[in-house]
Amino acid sequence: MIADPSANIELCGSCHAQIASVNESSAHSTFEGYKTFFETRSGLAFENHPEIEEEFNDECGACHTTCGQCHVSFPNTVKGGLINGHVFNAIPVTTDKTEFKQVCTACHSSRIEEEFYKLGAMENIAGYGIDTHYYQSFKCTSCHDAMDMHGDGTITETRYESHNLSRCEDCHATVTYSDVTVTFGSDSDNIFHQQHGIASDSNDPVFQCQVCHSQDYKNCNSCHVAGSGITGEVYVTFEIGLNPIPDVRPEYDYVVLRHIPISPDTYEPWGETNLAYYSALPSWKYASPHNIRLFTERTDTSGGLNDEYDGCRSCHNASENGNDWFLRASELDSMATELGYTEEVDANQSYTVDDAIPSPL
């Protein structure tokens, strides 16, 4: 008996040749990016250290899935189990938050599920609301279609490199203001979209949609291999910084940053007690929180959501009003002191906005 027949992509590919040919290189099938990140931070190449590659495949590889773990059973990360006998589901099961588990959030639970459905750490945050797309009865597959899931045959290191990845602009149409193209929103009378959107002949900074329309989201500072998982406390915050992936998302200047669970001793159980090149990659990474609202503390200019905030001034008058969503050098210094390693500063200092704070109103 073969526990997971679809682990052999050739079996599914005998009928679904086109999908199999691209899915083998998709983010759901490979973990190329994580390999590159480890090699970059450690300075070690897997080809020269098969013992570390074995550890990597046993632990990190467990998070990736096969055809059957989406279309027939739940993923191994939640101990599997057939969804509906041996029925093959053309579209993976994506129900609402009342279900005990569903295919997508079996893996994408800690951040996406809790933020999208307002669960876990998000439940007790005053003013936090369920993602507006959930109110519209959206499911995961409403935005992420088969092309998005299976990839395009190109091995990528981050999901943002995928040509098929869904984007806000796919539904919120491009508009033109006086021959200047602006892609944030379809309302040509919206002065905020005009001011902060993509303008090909303007020197104004360009904002990722989530900078204004996301709510606070989860972050974590430390995670360890060998089964111990996240070892630092999860915390909810909001950070705006400079774009750390301008080669992949060149249209944005300001973006939302999420701190990922990495620390210099993450791979200590593998014998890597300190990542020699930890600061070669940022630990505050480009993020797309799934907690979108029309009105947030940044878009509410009336102060109605929070008396301490007044949308525009909270960013433009950040220095004088003390309400600061920007990633600052001083914050990195504080984190380095608290966490006990200075690499945090070196890894992220290029993305702080101390010298790029918007002009006061």
TORNUTOR-568765 format. One record per residue (C-alpha): residue in one letter; x, y, z. Coordinates in steps of 0.1 Angstrom, whole numbers, plus 5000, padded with zeros to 4 digits. Last residue first. Example, Ala and Ser with C-alpha at 12.3 -4.5 7.8 and 13.67 -1.06 7.14 Angstrom:
residues 2
S513749895071 A512349555078 
This chain:
residues 361
L500256845069 P503756725077 S505856585048 P506056205047 I508956045067 A511755935044 D514955985064 D513755785094 V511955545071 T513655215080 Y514254965052 S518054985048 Q518454925086 N516854585084 A519554315086 D522154535102 V519854625131 E518654275138 E522254155137 T522854325170 Y521854025191 G520254015226 L516554005218 E515654305239 T518754505230 A518454425193 M514754505194 S515354845210 D518054925184 L515654815156 E512955045171 S515455335172 A516255285135 R512555335128 L509855115111 F506955355106 W503555315123 D504055605147 N501555775170 G503756015189 N501956325176 E504956525166 S507056275147 A504156105130 N502656425115 H502356285080 C501555935091 S499055975119 R498156305103 C496456145073 G494355895092 D493456085124 Y494555865153 E494355905190 D490555925189 N490455575174 L487955455148 G486155795145 G489256005141 S487556165111 T490356085086 D489655705087 T492055565061 R494955505084 E493155375114 T491255155090 F488155205069 L487755005037 R489054695055 I491654435045 N492754165070 H494653915048 P498054075055 S500354115025 A503854135037 Y507354245026 K509854115052 W511254245085 S513853985090 P515954125062 L518553915044 A522353935046 S522054015083 Y522153655094 Y525453595076 A527253375102 L524053215115 N524953125150 T524752775167 E524552595134 G524852235147 W521452125133 P519852175167 E521152535166 Y519152615134 T517252905149 D520253045167 P520753365147 S516953435149 I514053385125 P510353395131 I509353665105 H508754025112 R506054165089 L506554475068 V503854675050 V505054875020 Y506255225010 D507955264977 Y505855034955 E506054984917 P509254774917 R507654474933 V510054194924 D513254394920 P512154644946 I512054364972 P512754535006 N510254815000 L510755095025 G508855055058 I505455065074 E504954855105 F501754745123 T501654545155 V500454215170 Y502754005190 V503653635190 E505953545219 G509253365211 T509752995208 I507852935176 G508452565167 S510152325191 G510152035166 A513752015158 V513852365142 H513552685162 C511453005158 S512053355170 N510853705164 C507053685158 N504553905140 K500753915138 Y498754185121 D497354535127 Q494754635101 S495354645063 H493854915041 C496355205042 V499755025039 Q497954725024 C497454894991 Q501254924986 F501955294986 V503855494959 P505955794969 D505256124950 N507756194922 S505056174895 D505356084858 S504355714861 A501855764889 I501155454910 G498855544938 H499355764968 Q497956104957 Q495355974932 H494255704956 F493855964983 I492056204959 N489355954952 D487256104924 S488455854898 D487055574919 S488555244906 G491155204933 F494955204936 T496155164901 V496955524891 T498055604855 V498755964848 D497256094816 S495156344835 Y494056084860 T493955734847 V492255434863 T493355074869 A490654844882 H490154714917 C489654344908 D493154244895 E494654554911 C494454394945 R496754114933 S496553744926 L499753564920 N499953424885 H503353574875 S504853424907 E507753624921 Y505653744951 R505453384962 T509153384971 E512053184958 T510653094925 I510852794903 T509052864870 G506552624857 D503652874858 G502452814894 H499952544905 M498152744931 D497953074912 M497052904880 A494352704899 D492753024913 H493653224944 C491153514947 S487853334951 T489753014959 C490553134994 K486853195000 F484953514995 S481553545012 Q481453935007 Y481953975045 Y485053755041 H486354005015 T486054285041 D488454105064 I486954065099 G487254365120 Y489654485147 G488254785167 A489554655200 I491854355197 N490454065216 E489753835186 M493053895168 A495153665189 G493053365180 L490453435153 K489453735133 Y488453535101 F491053685078 E493653765105 E493453425122 E493353225090 I496153415073 R498653435102 S498653125122 S496552915099 H498152885064 C498852515067 A495552365077 T494252695066 C494152595029 V492652245034 Q489952315060 K489852245096 F487352255124 E484752425103 T483052735117 K485752955102 D484252935067 T484752665041 T487652605017 V487652245005 P490052214975 I488452264941 A488351954919 N487651754949 F488551384945 V486251154965 H488150874982 G486250925015 N485151285019 I488051485033 L490351185039 G492651225069 G495951415071 K497751465104 V497151835105 T500551905089 N500051605067 P497651795045 F493951715045 S492851455020 V491651424985 H492351744965 C494851934986 Q496951655002 G496351454970 C498351694948 T501251694972 T502251935000 H504952135016 C505252195054 A507151865059 G509951985038 C511152215066 E511651925090 D512851615071 N514051805041 F516152045062 E517651775083 E518651585052 E520051895037 I522051945069 E523651595066 P524251655029 H526551945036 N528552035005 E525552024981 F523552195008 A525752505005 L526652685038 G526953065042 S524453035070 R522153325061 T522453275024 E522252895025 F519152915048 F517453175026 T518252974994 K516752655009 Y513752845021 G513252984986 E513552654969 F510852494991 T509152294963 S505652154958 H503452424971 A505752704958 S505352554923 S508052364904 E506352034903 N503052214897 V504152324863 S504451994845 A501851834867 I499252074856 Q499952014819 A500151644822 H496951584842 C496351224831 S499751064835 G500751364855 C498951244885 L501150944886 E504251134875 I504051364905 N505051074928 A503851224961 S500451164945 P500350804957 D500450914994 A500250615017 I501250354991 M500050005000 
